[in-house]
Amino acid sequence: MQTKIVLHADELSRLPELFGNLANLVKYQTQHPTDQITVTVVLNGDAIMAYLMPSVTEKIATYLQAKMTIEFHACNNSLSSHGIAATQLPTGVIVVPAGVLDLALLQDHGFRYIKP
């Protein structure tokens, strides 16, 4: 089985559910190593502030070491509107020009959209 998923949050209050979903996907992948799961996390809007939180930075570092493909994307428009420089982001976070366009392109490439 090959599955591509995009997890999206634009509100900080949705992050516990988002990271819960991500933890469940990593657990599943660990239990089913022949399945191929690819996950991209897209944060925009006020959720972009999460990339500055030490607890989120630690989670990202851990997830990037998981035995599955996980990417973290940050909307450049949201970074700009919140006064965040790309250099402030955790290692491994990819800046995309526009979060909404990124979501559309990922879906065009077969990613299933999930917004916890």
URCOR-V413689 format. One record per residue. NEAR is the number of other ideal C-beta (glycine too) atoms within 10 Angstrom. Layout:
# URCOR-V413689
<<NEAR> <NEAR>>
This chain:
# URCOR-V413689
<<7> <8> <15> <16> <18> <22> <24> <23> <23> <17> <14> <16> <9> <19> <20> <11> <14> <21> <20> <11> <17> <20> <14> <10> <21> <18> <11> <13> <21> <11> <8> <11> <9> <6> <12> <13> <18> <19> <23> <21> <24> <26> <28> <24> <19> <16> <24> <24> <16> <24> <21> <13> <13> <8> <10> <20> <17> <11> <18> <21> <12> <12> <20> <15> <9> <17> <8> <16> <13> <22> <16> <23> <20> <26> <25> <18> <17> <20> <22> <12> <13> <14> <7> <17> <9> <13> <5> <12> <19> <19> <8> <14> <19> <13> <12> <20> <9> <14> <23> <15> <12> <21> <21> <12> <13> <22> <13> <8> <11> <10> <19> <11> <13> <14> <15> <14>>
